[in-house]
Amino acid sequence: MLGVSISLMTLDAIVARAMQAMEASAAQCTVAFANPHSLVVSQKDPAFHEALNAASIAAPDGTGIVLASRLRGGRIKARITGSDFFAALSQAMNRQGGRSCFFLGSTPDTLKKLRDKFERLYPSITFAGFYSPPYREAFSPAENEEMIGAVNAARPDVLWVGMTAPKQEKWMHQNAPRLNVKVIAAIGAVFDYFTGNVRRPGKLWRSCGLEWLPRLLQEPRRLWRRNFVSTPLFLYMVVRERFGKKR
């Protein structure tokens, strides 16, 4: 879809793949979440485009992705969000026990709130640590080394990366080979949803494919371009691609 390979795996299948990746002899698994806005941005950002395609799994995150698949005669039936994957994998690890997680991104206060709630909800998972990186467009080599060192020192099974797109996907792609972690997932604003800093719309909104509307009302300055510019542009580009016209 617009040159990016979107996974057809169900949420349960992605969780199973991640759990399998945690075994000693398994290959590393990286997970990204592709939505209409990210696919549009990737058309003008080759590094982002490469990062999405390099991920082991690029899950379909967004009603627009599902609609586009239908327009193209594709087989994507439902969206899979970072929040859904975070909850499902955490539940699976908690049932199994003996696994650990590290959290990279957000602010120290949010990460401390996250730790308290995570340890309460998932007592069988070891909270291996967290790191709040500097809030800037790009990290210096020294800052990047410190982040990698913090993760590797903790030796977690899963690294949750909660930075903004496309920074988080690029960082994951560039640094995954140096990270001693079996599963890495770039999940964006999930840290804020989990801690309650930002309220995620309820199941009714999500089941109707309208989760974007309450989010837009909560954060209009940040999300208006994504919903009123990127999504219509994405659908236009998909239709044009579907009928074989040049980009």
C-alpha angles and dihedrals in degrees: 000000000000087000096308122113108231118199121245092199120122121236091257091051093050091050090049090050091051093048090050090050090060091068114106098248097041126107122250116272122211122190128199131175118225120203131170093266094051092048091051092048091048091061089070097031111066093184091055091046090052092047093053092050092045093058115103087230129018103190122206104253111178142047087245090062091053092047092048090051090054091049089053094045090249132152104239104125104174142013121251117205131200088245092055092050094045092053096042096047092045090053091049093049092046091054091049096042128198096076131118139206137203124200122213121186143031125063130314091247093052091046092052091051089047092051093052094050095040094052090049095050098037107032093162092062120081113231095221096187147281140242129201108207124205114279102244141113095257134012124234117242090254093051091048092051090051091052093049091046093052092052095045093047089057093048095206126181092224132032115199111201113200106180128119123277132286091019095061095049092047091048092049092049095046097046106030094096090057096046119095092216130114098208127032121179128182104212106165116201096008092108089061093046093049094050094042095244086126120026115232114219116256129261093266092060091044095049091052092051091245101111088119093066101064089040090054091051090051095047108019097156093054100038108034094089092048093054103034100034112022099041097051090042090050093052091047091051092048092050090048090049091047092058094046100250121149118262 
